[in-house]
Amino acid sequence: MHKSIYPYLRYGLLIGEKKDVPTRFFTHNVGFDFAFAMRNFETIELLHLIIKEQIENAKELLKILKREKKVNYFNIVFNTN
């Protein structure tokens, strides 16, 4: 419901002690903007980067919604092993 009012909000799923995001996430995902499988604390820097990118995405989306920016493409990027 929040995304219908505030579409620039970012929602993520953090999965602890797992190497990969489960396939069912992609089948049942409703409303998540990112998912991260954090197998240990060594991967926390990558999580930090993803959160920073999501903050930037939210700022850009807000500019688009305020019609301060226009978009010529949209792309979802996956990092696969």
Secondary structure, 3 states (H helix, E strand, C coil): CHHHHCCCCCCEEEEECCCCCCHHHHHHCCCCCEEEEECCHHHHHHHHHHHHHHHHHHHHHHHHHCCCCCCCCCCCCCCCC
